[in-house]
Amino acid sequence: MFLATFSLIGQNSAKTCEILSKINTLIHREHYHPKLVNGSLSVFVFDNFIDGFDGNRNLLTKTEYENLCKASTRPRC
């Protein structure tokens, strides 16, 4: 009974509505949006991997990069 009364009072408060509205906006803005699993995801993952692993292009040789590129679904390298 106490919780029901407290929740009814809380729902009538303008501040509570404002807080809930801000939380709702935050969730919609920051919520995780999964990517479609298709060729563009493969290219995205490949590019991010290469940039993270060898961003300065000084670890892999050109031949190694081309071999990795051929093994990926990337249309061109």
N, CA, C and O atoms as a Maestro MAE file, in Angstrom:
{
 s_m_m2io_version
 :::
 2.0.0
}

f_m_ct {
 s_m_title
 :::
 protein
 m_atom[308] {
  # First column is atom index #
  i_m_mmod_type
  r_m_x_coord
  r_m_y_coord
  r_m_z_coord
  i_m_residue_number
  s_m_chain_name
  s_m_pdb_residue_name
  s_m_pdb_atom_name
  i_m_atomic_number
  :::
  1 25 0.827 -1.191 0.000 1 A "MET " " N  " 7
  2 3 0.000 0.000 0.000 1 A "MET " " CA " 6
  3 2 0.875 1.260 0.000 1 A "MET " " C  " 6
  4 15 0.613 2.215 -0.732 1 A "MET " " O  " 8
  5 25 1.926 1.240 0.842 2 A "PHE " " N  " 7
  6 3 2.822 2.397 0.920 2 A "PHE " " CA " 6
  7 2 3.487 2.670 -0.423 2 A "PHE " " C  " 6
  8 15 3.565 3.821 -0.854 2 A "PHE " " O  " 8
  9 25 3.975 1.604 -1.099 3 A "LEU " " N  " 7
  10 3 4.625 1.772 -2.406 3 A "LEU " " CA " 6
  11 2 3.662 2.328 -3.443 3 A "LEU " " C  " 6
  12 15 4.035 3.183 -4.246 3 A "LEU " " O  " 8
  13 25 2.440 1.852 -3.430 4 A "ALA " " N  " 7
  14 3 1.449 2.342 -4.394 4 A "ALA " " CA " 6
  15 2 1.199 3.824 -4.179 4 A "ALA " " C  " 6
  16 15 1.105 4.577 -5.149 4 A "ALA " " O  " 8
  17 25 1.089 4.261 -2.925 5 A "THR " " N  " 7
  18 3 0.871 5.675 -2.617 5 A "THR " " CA " 6
  19 2 2.075 6.502 -3.058 5 A "THR " " C  " 6
  20 15 1.921 7.556 -3.674 5 A "THR " " O  " 8
  21 25 3.276 6.014 -2.739 6 A "PHE " " N  " 7
  22 3 4.496 6.727 -3.121 6 A "PHE " " CA " 6
  23 2 4.616 6.851 -4.637 6 A "PHE " " C  " 6
  24 15 5.001 7.901 -5.151 6 A "PHE " " O  " 8
  25 25 4.285 5.776 -5.347 7 A "SER " " N  " 7
  26 3 4.401 5.820 -6.796 7 A "SER " " CA " 6
  27 2 3.368 6.750 -7.415 7 A "SER " " C  " 6
  28 15 3.646 7.386 -8.431 7 A "SER " " O  " 8
  29 25 2.189 6.842 -6.827 8 A "LEU " " N  " 7
  30 3 1.177 7.768 -7.342 8 A "LEU " " CA " 6
  31 2 1.596 9.213 -7.124 8 A "LEU " " C  " 6
  32 15 1.385 10.062 -7.990 8 A "LEU " " O  " 8
  33 25 2.192 9.495 -5.963 9 A "ILE " " N  " 7
  34 3 2.672 10.848 -5.687 9 A "ILE " " CA " 6
  35 2 3.821 11.179 -6.635 9 A "ILE " " C  " 6
  36 15 3.896 12.290 -7.158 9 A "ILE " " O  " 8
  37 25 4.713 10.219 -6.856 10 A "GLY " " N  " 7
  38 3 5.848 10.432 -7.742 10 A "GLY " " CA " 6
  39 2 5.432 10.672 -9.183 10 A "GLY " " C  " 6
  40 15 6.075 11.441 -9.897 10 A "GLY " " O  " 8
  41 25 4.376 10.028 -9.611 11 A "GLN " " N  " 7
  42 3 3.931 10.186 -10.986 11 A "GLN " " CA " 6
  43 2 3.271 11.537 -11.225 11 A "GLN " " C  " 6
  44 15 3.195 11.994 -12.366 11 A "GLN " " O  " 8
  45 25 2.804 12.165 -10.187 12 A "ASN " " N  " 7
  46 3 2.158 13.466 -10.337 12 A "ASN " " CA " 6
  47 2 3.152 14.610 -10.246 12 A "ASN " " C  " 6
  48 15 2.800 15.753 -10.541 12 A "ASN " " O  " 8
  49 25 4.346 14.340 -9.859 13 A "SER " " N  " 7
  50 3 5.348 15.379 -9.694 13 A "SER " " CA " 6
  51 2 5.897 15.812 -11.053 13 A "SER " " C  " 6
  52 15 6.249 14.973 -11.883 13 A "SER " " O  " 8
  53 25 5.968 17.115 -11.272 14 A "ALA " " N  " 7
  54 3 6.508 17.646 -12.527 14 A "ALA " " CA " 6
  55 2 7.993 17.318 -12.651 14 A "ALA " " C  " 6
  56 15 8.483 17.049 -13.747 14 A "ALA " " O  " 8
  57 25 8.708 17.341 -11.525 15 A "LYS " " N  " 7
  58 3 10.139 17.028 -11.553 15 A "LYS " " CA " 6
  59 2 10.362 15.580 -11.955 15 A "LYS " " C  " 6
  60 15 11.289 15.282 -12.708 15 A "LYS " " O  " 8
  61 25 9.521 14.673 -11.459 16 A "THR " " N  " 7
  62 3 9.641 13.267 -11.817 16 A "THR " " CA " 6
  63 2 9.416 13.089 -13.318 16 A "THR " " C  " 6
  64 15 10.142 12.336 -13.967 16 A "THR " " O  " 8
  65 25 8.432 13.762 -13.863 17 A "CYS " " N  " 7
  66 3 8.169 13.679 -15.303 17 A "CYS " " CA " 6
  67 2 9.344 14.225 -16.107 17 A "CYS " " C  " 6
  68 15 9.710 13.676 -17.145 17 A "CYS " " O  " 8
  69 25 9.927 15.310 -15.614 18 A "GLU " " N  " 7
  70 3 11.078 15.892 -16.305 18 A "GLU " " CA " 6
  71 2 12.260 14.930 -16.292 18 A "GLU " " C  " 6
  72 15 12.935 14.762 -17.307 18 A "GLU " " O  " 8
  73 25 12.510 14.306 -15.159 19 A "ILE " " N  " 7
  74 3 13.612 13.340 -15.053 19 A "ILE " " CA " 6
  75 2 13.377 12.148 -15.967 19 A "ILE " " C  " 6
  76 15 14.287 11.717 -16.675 19 A "ILE " " O  " 8
  77 25 12.161 11.616 -15.954 20 A "LEU " " N  " 7
  78 3 11.852 10.471 -16.805 20 A "LEU " " CA " 6
  79 2 11.959 10.836 -18.289 20 A "LEU " " C  " 6
  80 15 12.392 10.021 -19.103 20 A "LEU " " O  " 8
  81 25 11.571 12.037 -18.628 21 A "SER " " N  " 7
  82 3 11.695 12.492 -20.009 21 A "SER " " CA " 6
  83 2 13.169 12.574 -20.427 21 A "SER " " C  " 6
  84 15 13.525 12.192 -21.541 21 A "SER " " O  " 8
  85 25 14.015 13.072 -19.530 22 A "LYS " " N  " 7
  86 3 15.451 13.154 -19.830 22 A "LYS " " CA " 6
  87 2 16.071 11.768 -19.956 22 A "LYS " " C  " 6
  88 15 16.915 11.536 -20.821 22 A "LYS " " O  " 8
  89 25 15.652 10.849 -19.093 23 A "ILE " " N  " 7
  90 3 16.150 9.472 -19.180 23 A "ILE " " CA " 6
  91 2 15.721 8.841 -20.493 23 A "ILE " " C  " 6
  92 15 16.515 8.159 -21.142 23 A "ILE " " O  " 8
  93 25 14.483 9.058 -20.889 24 A "ASN " " N  " 7
  94 3 13.970 8.518 -22.156 24 A "ASN " " CA " 6
  95 2 14.761 9.067 -23.343 24 A "ASN " " C  " 6
  96 15 15.127 8.318 -24.249 24 A "ASN " " O  " 8
  97 25 15.019 10.358 -23.335 25 A "THR " " N  " 7
  98 3 15.807 10.979 -24.408 25 A "THR " " CA " 6
  99 2 17.213 10.396 -24.450 25 A "THR " " C  " 6
  100 15 17.728 10.104 -25.529 25 A "THR " " O  " 8
  101 25 17.834 10.225 -23.299 26 A "LEU " " N  " 7
  102 3 19.178 9.662 -23.210 26 A "LEU " " CA " 6
  103 2 19.210 8.236 -23.752 26 A "LEU " " C  " 6
  104 15 20.124 7.878 -24.496 26 A "LEU " " O  " 8
  105 25 18.228 7.424 -23.389 27 A "ILE " " N  " 7
  106 3 18.184 6.042 -23.869 27 A "ILE " " CA " 6
  107 2 18.033 6.004 -25.386 27 A "ILE " " C  " 6
  108 15 18.712 5.228 -26.059 27 A "ILE " " O  " 8
  109 25 17.149 6.832 -25.923 28 A "HIS " " N  " 7
  110 3 16.967 6.846 -27.384 28 A "HIS " " CA " 6
  111 2 18.210 7.331 -28.111 28 A "HIS " " C  " 6
  112 15 18.521 6.847 -29.199 28 A "HIS " " O  " 8
  113 25 18.926 8.286 -27.518 29 A "ARG " " N  " 7
  114 3 20.110 8.838 -28.174 29 A "ARG " " CA " 6
  115 2 21.315 7.910 -28.065 29 A "ARG " " C  " 6
  116 15 22.077 7.785 -29.024 29 A "ARG " " O  " 8
  117 25 21.505 7.257 -26.922 30 A "GLU " " N  " 7
  118 3 22.710 6.478 -26.662 30 A "GLU " " CA " 6
  119 2 22.540 4.972 -26.816 30 A "GLU " " C  " 6
  120 15 23.500 4.222 -26.638 30 A "GLU " " O  " 8
  121 25 21.347 4.523 -27.142 31 A "HIS " " N  " 7
  122 3 21.089 3.087 -27.236 31 A "HIS " " CA " 6
  123 2 21.909 2.456 -28.357 31 A "HIS " " C  " 6
  124 15 22.115 3.055 -29.412 31 A "HIS " " O  " 8
  125 25 22.362 1.252 -28.108 32 A "TYR " " N  " 7
  126 3 23.165 0.504 -29.078 32 A "TYR " " CA " 6
  127 2 22.327 0.174 -30.309 32 A "TYR " " C  " 6
  128 15 21.222 -0.354 -30.190 32 A "TYR " " O  " 8
  129 25 22.855 0.485 -31.485 33 A "HIS " " N  " 7
  130 3 22.189 0.171 -32.749 33 A "HIS " " CA " 6
  131 2 23.052 -0.832 -33.511 33 A "HIS " " C  " 6
  132 15 24.088 -0.461 -34.062 33 A "HIS " " O  " 8
  133 25 22.639 -2.093 -33.548 34 A "PRO " " N  " 7
  134 3 23.468 -3.090 -34.233 34 A "PRO " " CA " 6
  135 2 23.551 -2.836 -35.734 34 A "PRO " " C  " 6
  136 15 22.617 -2.308 -36.338 34 A "PRO " " O  " 8
  137 25 24.670 -3.213 -36.320 35 A "LYS " " N  " 7
  138 3 24.854 -3.089 -37.769 35 A "LYS " " CA " 6
  139 2 24.322 -4.342 -38.441 35 A "LYS " " C  " 6
  140 15 24.313 -5.423 -37.851 35 A "LYS " " O  " 8
  141 25 23.881 -4.185 -39.678 36 A "LEU " " N  " 7
  142 3 23.458 -5.338 -40.461 36 A "LEU " " CA " 6
  143 2 24.668 -6.210 -40.762 36 A "LEU " " C  " 6
  144 15 25.753 -5.697 -41.039 36 A "LEU " " O  " 8
  145 25 24.490 -7.508 -40.710 37 A "VAL " " N  " 7
  146 3 25.577 -8.432 -41.018 37 A "VAL " " CA " 6
  147 2 25.550 -8.664 -42.523 37 A "VAL " " C  " 6
  148 15 24.753 -9.451 -43.034 37 A "VAL " " O  " 8
  149 25 26.440 -7.959 -43.221 38 A "ASN " " N  " 7
  150 3 26.536 -8.082 -44.676 38 A "ASN " " CA " 6
  151 2 27.954 -7.695 -45.110 38 A "ASN " " C  " 6
  152 15 28.847 -7.577 -44.271 38 A "ASN " " O  " 8
  153 25 28.155 -7.503 -46.373 39 A "GLY " " N  " 7
  154 3 29.482 -7.184 -46.898 39 A "GLY " " CA " 6
  155 2 30.051 -5.892 -46.349 39 A "GLY " " C  " 6
  156 15 31.257 -5.786 -46.130 39 A "GLY " " O  " 8
  157 25 29.191 -4.903 -46.125 40 A "SER " " N  " 7
  158 3 29.702 -3.631 -45.618 40 A "SER " " CA " 6
  159 2 30.209 -3.775 -44.188 40 A "SER " " C  " 6
  160 15 31.144 -3.077 -43.795 40 A "SER " " O  " 8
  161 25 29.608 -4.667 -43.404 41 A "LEU " " N  " 7
  162 3 30.115 -4.919 -42.053 41 A "LEU " " CA " 6
  163 2 31.492 -5.564 -42.119 41 A "LEU " " C  " 6
  164 15 32.375 -5.232 -41.328 41 A "LEU " " O  " 8
  165 25 31.677 -6.481 -43.057 42 A "SER " " N  " 7
  166 3 32.970 -7.140 -43.218 42 A "SER " " CA " 6
  167 2 34.053 -6.119 -43.568 42 A "SER " " C  " 6
  168 15 35.152 -6.165 -43.015 42 A "SER " " O  " 8
  169 25 33.752 -5.217 -44.465 43 A "VAL " " N  " 7
  170 3 34.715 -4.173 -44.852 43 A "VAL " " CA " 6
  171 2 34.995 -3.268 -43.654 43 A "VAL " " C  " 6
  172 15 36.145 -2.907 -43.403 43 A "VAL " " O  " 8
  173 25 33.951 -2.904 -42.915 44 A "PHE " " N  " 7
  174 3 34.100 -2.062 -41.736 44 A "PHE " " CA " 6
  175 2 35.017 -2.724 -40.702 44 A "PHE " " C  " 6
  176 15 35.916 -2.075 -40.167 44 A "PHE " " O  " 8
  177 25 34.793 -4.013 -40.419 45 A "VAL " " N  " 7
  178 3 35.604 -4.738 -39.443 45 A "VAL " " CA " 6
  179 2 37.048 -4.860 -39.941 45 A "VAL " " C  " 6
  180 15 37.986 -4.653 -39.171 45 A "VAL " " O  " 8
  181 25 37.230 -5.191 -41.212 46 A "PHE " " N  " 7
  182 3 38.572 -5.325 -41.780 46 A "PHE " " CA " 6
  183 2 39.336 -4.004 -41.664 46 A "PHE " " C  " 6
  184 15 40.476 -3.976 -41.202 46 A "PHE " " O  " 8
  185 25 38.703 -2.924 -42.083 47 A "ASP " " N  " 7
  186 3 39.367 -1.613 -42.043 47 A "ASP " " CA " 6
  187 2 39.717 -1.210 -40.608 47 A "ASP " " C  " 6
  188 15 40.814 -0.713 -40.352 47 A "ASP " " O  " 8
  189 25 38.795 -1.421 -39.680 48 A "ASN " " N  " 7
  190 3 39.065 -1.067 -38.281 48 A "ASN " " CA " 6
  191 2 40.153 -1.947 -37.684 48 A "ASN " " C  " 6
  192 15 40.976 -1.477 -36.899 48 A "ASN " " O  " 8
  193 25 40.157 -3.224 -38.056 49 A "PHE " " N  " 7
  194 3 41.210 -4.114 -37.569 49 A "PHE " " CA " 6
  195 2 42.573 -3.656 -38.067 49 A "PHE " " C  " 6
  196 15 43.516 -3.522 -37.287 49 A "PHE " " O  " 8
  197 25 42.671 -3.417 -39.368 50 A "ILE " " N  " 7
  198 3 43.951 -2.992 -39.951 50 A "ILE " " CA " 6
  199 2 44.381 -1.651 -39.358 50 A "ILE " " C  " 6
  200 15 45.551 -1.471 -39.019 50 A "ILE " " O  " 8
  201 25 43.447 -0.712 -39.231 51 A "ASP " " N  " 7
  202 3 43.801 0.593 -38.653 51 A "ASP " " CA " 6
  203 2 44.240 0.468 -37.200 51 A "ASP " " C  " 6
  204 15 45.157 1.166 -36.767 51 A "ASP " " O  " 8
  205 25 43.592 -0.415 -36.445 52 A "GLY " " N  " 7
  206 3 43.972 -0.601 -35.045 52 A "GLY " " CA " 6
  207 2 45.265 -1.371 -34.888 52 A "GLY " " C  " 6
  208 15 46.068 -1.070 -34.005 52 A "GLY " " O  " 8
  209 25 45.472 -2.361 -35.739 53 A "PHE " " N  " 7
  210 3 46.649 -3.213 -35.650 53 A "PHE " " CA " 6
  211 2 47.883 -2.549 -36.247 53 A "PHE " " C  " 6
  212 15 48.962 -2.577 -35.656 53 A "PHE " " O  " 8
  213 25 47.711 -1.951 -37.424 54 A "ASP " " N  " 7
  214 3 48.847 -1.370 -38.138 54 A "ASP " " CA " 6
  215 2 48.443 -0.030 -38.743 54 A "ASP " " C  " 6
  216 15 48.493 0.164 -39.957 54 A "ASP " " O  " 8
  217 25 48.041 0.887 -37.871 55 A "GLY " " N  " 7
  218 3 47.570 2.198 -38.328 55 A "GLY " " CA " 6
  219 2 48.615 3.001 -39.083 55 A "GLY " " C  " 6
  220 15 48.281 3.750 -40.001 55 A "GLY " " O  " 8
  221 25 49.872 2.851 -38.704 56 A "ASN " " N  " 7
  222 3 50.950 3.597 -39.368 56 A "ASN " " CA " 6
  223 2 51.512 2.868 -40.579 56 A "ASN " " C  " 6
  224 15 52.394 3.377 -41.271 56 A "ASN " " O  " 8
  225 25 50.997 1.678 -40.825 57 A "ARG " " N  " 7
  226 3 51.419 0.848 -41.972 57 A "ARG " " CA " 6
  227 2 52.917 0.557 -41.942 57 A "ARG " " C  " 6
  228 15 53.606 0.650 -42.958 57 A "ARG " " O  " 8
  229 25 53.404 0.204 -40.751 58 A "ASN " " N  " 7
  230 3 54.821 -0.135 -40.664 58 A "ASN " " CA " 6
  231 2 55.063 -1.543 -40.113 58 A "ASN " " C  " 6
  232 15 56.217 -1.936 -39.943 58 A "ASN " " O  " 8
  233 25 54.004 -2.311 -39.830 59 A "LEU " " N  " 7
  234 3 54.168 -3.677 -39.346 59 A "LEU " " CA " 6
  235 2 53.998 -4.704 -40.460 59 A "LEU " " C  " 6
  236 15 54.764 -5.662 -40.551 59 A "LEU " " O  " 8
  237 25 53.005 -4.502 -41.292 60 A "LEU " " N  " 7
  238 3 52.743 -5.450 -42.384 60 A "LEU " " CA " 6
  239 2 53.420 -4.993 -43.663 60 A "LEU " " C  " 6
  240 15 53.489 -3.799 -43.956 60 A "LEU " " O  " 8
  241 25 53.913 -5.952 -44.411 61 A "THR " " N  " 7
  242 3 54.456 -5.610 -45.725 61 A "THR " " CA " 6
  243 2 53.291 -5.442 -46.697 61 A "THR " " C  " 6
  244 15 52.159 -5.820 -46.397 61 A "THR " " O  " 8
  245 25 53.578 -4.883 -47.840 62 A "LYS " " N  " 7
  246 3 52.543 -4.689 -48.853 62 A "LYS " " CA " 6
  247 2 51.959 -6.038 -49.267 62 A "LYS " " C  " 6
  248 15 50.748 -6.153 -49.454 62 A "LYS " " O  " 8
  249 25 52.799 -7.052 -49.412 63 A "THR " " N  " 7
  250 3 52.345 -8.389 -49.796 63 A "THR " " CA " 6
  251 2 51.428 -8.983 -48.726 63 A "THR " " C  " 6
  252 15 50.399 -9.576 -49.052 63 A "THR " " O  " 8
  253 25 51.795 -8.828 -47.456 64 A "GLU " " N  " 7
  254 3 50.961 -9.339 -46.369 64 A "GLU " " CA " 6
  255 2 49.593 -8.644 -46.355 64 A "GLU " " C  " 6
  256 15 48.558 -9.289 -46.185 64 A "GLU " " O  " 8
  257 25 49.610 -7.347 -46.532 65 A "TYR " " N  " 7
  258 3 48.353 -6.595 -46.577 65 A "TYR " " CA " 6
  259 2 47.501 -7.057 -47.753 65 A "TYR " " C  " 6
  260 15 46.298 -7.263 -47.597 65 A "TYR " " O  " 8
  261 25 48.103 -7.222 -48.920 66 A "GLU " " N  " 7
  262 3 47.354 -7.675 -50.103 66 A "GLU " " CA " 6
  263 2 46.782 -9.081 -49.888 66 A "GLU " " C  " 6
  264 15 45.656 -9.354 -50.304 66 A "GLU " " O  " 8
  265 25 47.537 -9.969 -49.250 67 A "ASN " " N  " 7
  266 3 47.037 -11.314 -48.962 67 A "ASN " " CA " 6
  267 2 45.851 -11.267 -48.000 67 A "ASN " " C  " 6
  268 15 44.866 -11.979 -48.195 67 A "ASN " " O  " 8
  269 25 45.939 -10.438 -46.969 68 A "LEU " " N  " 7
  270 3 44.809 -10.277 -46.051 68 A "LEU " " CA " 6
  271 2 43.600 -9.690 -46.779 68 A "LEU " " C  " 6
  272 15 42.460 -10.090 -46.543 68 A "LEU " " O  " 8
  273 25 43.866 -8.761 -47.643 69 A "CYS " " N  " 7
  274 3 42.802 -8.103 -48.397 69 A "CYS " " CA " 6
  275 2 42.095 -9.113 -49.315 69 A "CYS " " C  " 6
  276 15 40.870 -9.092 -49.436 69 A "CYS " " O  " 8
  277 25 42.857 -9.978 -49.949 70 A "LYS " " N  " 7
  278 3 42.272 -11.005 -50.835 70 A "LYS " " CA " 6
  279 2 41.410 -11.982 -50.049 70 A "LYS " " C  " 6
  280 15 40.379 -12.443 -50.538 70 A "LYS " " O  " 8
  281 25 41.838 -12.298 -48.822 71 A "ALA " " N  " 7
  282 3 41.083 -13.240 -47.987 71 A "ALA " " CA " 6
  283 2 39.812 -12.609 -47.421 71 A "ALA " " C  " 6
  284 15 38.905 -13.318 -46.985 71 A "ALA " " O  " 8
  285 25 39.748 -11.292 -47.427 72 A "SER " " N  " 7
  286 3 38.551 -10.623 -46.906 72 A "SER " " CA " 6
  287 2 37.518 -10.484 -48.035 72 A "SER " " C  " 6
  288 15 37.779 -10.841 -49.184 72 A "SER " " O  " 8
  289 25 36.365 -9.970 -47.683 73 A "THR " " N  " 7
  290 3 35.325 -9.736 -48.696 73 A "THR " " CA " 6
  291 2 35.403 -8.314 -49.240 73 A "THR " " C  " 6
  292 15 34.490 -7.837 -49.914 73 A "THR " " O  " 8
  293 25 36.497 -7.658 -48.938 74 A "ARG " " N  " 7
  294 3 36.689 -6.289 -49.421 74 A "ARG " " CA " 6
  295 2 36.772 -6.285 -50.925 74 A "ARG " " C  " 6
  296 15 37.548 -7.054 -51.493 74 A "ARG " " O  " 8
  297 25 35.982 -5.426 -51.609 75 A "PRO " " N  " 7
  298 3 35.958 -5.436 -53.071 75 A "PRO " " CA " 6
  299 2 37.284 -5.054 -53.709 75 A "PRO " " C  " 6
  300 15 37.681 -5.632 -54.720 75 A "PRO " " O  " 8
  301 25 37.967 -4.082 -53.121 76 A "ARG " " N  " 7
  302 3 39.268 -3.671 -53.660 76 A "ARG " " CA " 6
  303 2 40.128 -3.130 -52.537 76 A "ARG " " C  " 6
  304 15 39.624 -2.612 -51.541 76 A "ARG " " O  " 8
  305 25 41.424 -3.257 -52.711 77 A "CYS " " N  " 7
  306 3 42.352 -2.755 -51.679 77 A "CYS " " CA " 6
  307 2 43.334 -1.774 -52.280 77 A "CYS " " C  " 6
  308 15 44.191 -1.246 -51.572 77 A "CYS " " O  " 8
  :::
 }
 m_bond[307] {
  # First column is bond index #
  i_m_from
  i_m_to
  i_m_order
  :::
  1 1 2 1
  2 2 3 1
  3 3 4 2
  4 3 5 1
  5 5 6 1
  6 6 7 1
  7 7 8 2
  8 7 9 1
  9 9 10 1
  10 10 11 1
  11 11 12 2
  12 11 13 1
  13 13 14 1
  14 14 15 1
  15 15 16 2
  16 15 17 1
  17 17 18 1
  18 18 19 1
  19 19 20 2
  20 19 21 1
  21 21 22 1
  22 22 23 1
  23 23 24 2
  24 23 25 1
  25 25 26 1
  26 26 27 1
  27 27 28 2
  28 27 29 1
  29 29 30 1
  30 30 31 1
  31 31 32 2
  32 31 33 1
  33 33 34 1
  34 34 35 1
  35 35 36 2
  36 35 37 1
  37 37 38 1
  38 38 39 1
  39 39 40 2
  40 39 41 1
  41 41 42 1
  42 42 43 1
  43 43 44 2
  44 43 45 1
  45 45 46 1
  46 46 47 1
  47 47 48 2
  48 47 49 1
  49 49 50 1
  50 50 51 1
  51 51 52 2
  52 51 53 1
  53 53 54 1
  54 54 55 1
  55 55 56 2
  56 55 57 1
  57 57 58 1
  58 58 59 1
  59 59 60 2
  60 59 61 1
  61 61 62 1
  62 62 63 1
  63 63 64 2
  64 63 65 1
  65 65 66 1
  66 66 67 1
  67 67 68 2
  68 67 69 1
  69 69 70 1
  70 70 71 1
  71 71 72 2
  72 71 73 1
  73 73 74 1
  74 74 75 1
  75 75 76 2
  76 75 77 1
  77 77 78 1
  78 78 79 1
  79 79 80 2
  80 79 81 1
  81 81 82 1
  82 82 83 1
  83 83 84 2
  84 83 85 1
  85 85 86 1
  86 86 87 1
  87 87 88 2
  88 87 89 1
  89 89 90 1
  90 90 91 1
  91 91 92 2
  92 91 93 1
  93 93 94 1
  94 94 95 1
  95 95 96 2
  96 95 97 1
  97 97 98 1
  98 98 99 1
  99 99 100 2
  100 99 101 1
  101 101 102 1
  102 102 103 1
  103 103 104 2
  104 103 105 1
  105 105 106 1
  106 106 107 1
  107 107 108 2
  108 107 109 1
  109 109 110 1
  110 110 111 1
  111 111 112 2
  112 111 113 1
  113 113 114 1
  114 114 115 1
  115 115 116 2
  116 115 117 1
  117 117 118 1
  118 118 119 1
  119 119 120 2
  120 119 121 1
  121 121 122 1
  122 122 123 1
  123 123 124 2
  124 123 125 1
  125 125 126 1
  126 126 127 1
  127 127 128 2
  128 127 129 1
  129 129 130 1
  130 130 131 1
  131 131 132 2
  132 131 133 1
  133 133 134 1
  134 134 135 1
  135 135 136 2
  136 135 137 1
  137 137 138 1
  138 138 139 1
  139 139 140 2
  140 139 141 1
  141 141 142 1
  142 142 143 1
  143 143 144 2
  144 143 145 1
  145 145 146 1
  146 146 147 1
  147 147 148 2
  148 147 149 1
  149 149 150 1
  150 150 151 1
  151 151 152 2
  152 151 153 1
  153 153 154 1
  154 154 155 1
  155 155 156 2
  156 155 157 1
  157 157 158 1
  158 158 159 1
  159 159 160 2
  160 159 161 1
  161 161 162 1
  162 162 163 1
  163 163 164 2
  164 163 165 1
  165 165 166 1
  166 166 167 1
  167 167 168 2
  168 167 169 1
  169 169 170 1
  170 170 171 1
  171 171 172 2
  172 171 173 1
  173 173 174 1
  174 174 175 1
  175 175 176 2
  176 175 177 1
  177 177 178 1
  178 178 179 1
  179 179 180 2
  180 179 181 1
  181 181 182 1
  182 182 183 1
  183 183 184 2
  184 183 185 1
  185 185 186 1
  186 186 187 1
  187 187 188 2
  188 187 189 1
  189 189 190 1
  190 190 191 1
  191 191 192 2
  192 191 193 1
  193 193 194 1
  194 194 195 1
  195 195 196 2
  196 195 197 1
  197 197 198 1
  198 198 199 1
  199 199 200 2
  200 199 201 1
  201 201 202 1
  202 202 203 1
  203 203 204 2
  204 203 205 1
  205 205 206 1
  206 206 207 1
  207 207 208 2
  208 207 209 1
  209 209 210 1
  210 210 211 1
  211 211 212 2
  212 211 213 1
  213 213 214 1
  214 214 215 1
  215 215 216 2
  216 215 217 1
  217 217 218 1
  218 218 219 1
  219 219 220 2
  220 219 221 1
  221 221 222 1
  222 222 223 1
  223 223 224 2
  224 223 225 1
  225 225 226 1
  226 226 227 1
  227 227 228 2
  228 227 229 1
  229 229 230 1
  230 230 231 1
  231 231 232 2
  232 231 233 1
  233 233 234 1
  234 234 235 1
  235 235 236 2
  236 235 237 1
  237 237 238 1
  238 238 239 1
  239 239 240 2
  240 239 241 1
  241 241 242 1
  242 242 243 1
  243 243 244 2
  244 243 245 1
  245 245 246 1
  246 246 247 1
  247 247 248 2
  248 247 249 1
  249 249 250 1
  250 250 251 1
  251 251 252 2
  252 251 253 1
  253 253 254 1
  254 254 255 1
  255 255 256 2
  256 255 257 1
  257 257 258 1
  258 258 259 1
  259 259 260 2
  260 259 261 1
  261 261 262 1
  262 262 263 1
  263 263 264 2
  264 263 265 1
  265 265 266 1
  266 266 267 1
  267 267 268 2
  268 267 269 1
  269 269 270 1
  270 270 271 1
  271 271 272 2
  272 271 273 1
  273 273 274 1
  274 274 275 1
  275 275 276 2
  276 275 277 1
  277 277 278 1
  278 278 279 1
  279 279 280 2
  280 279 281 1
  281 281 282 1
  282 282 283 1
  283 283 284 2
  284 283 285 1
  285 285 286 1
  286 286 287 1
  287 287 288 2
  288 287 289 1
  289 289 290 1
  290 290 291 1
  291 291 292 2
  292 291 293 1
  293 293 294 1
  294 294 295 1
  295 295 296 2
  296 295 297 1
  297 297 298 1
  298 298 299 1
  299 299 300 2
  300 299 301 1
  301 301 302 1
  302 302 303 1
  303 303 304 2
  304 303 305 1
  305 305 306 1
  306 306 307 1
  307 307 308 2
  :::
 }
}
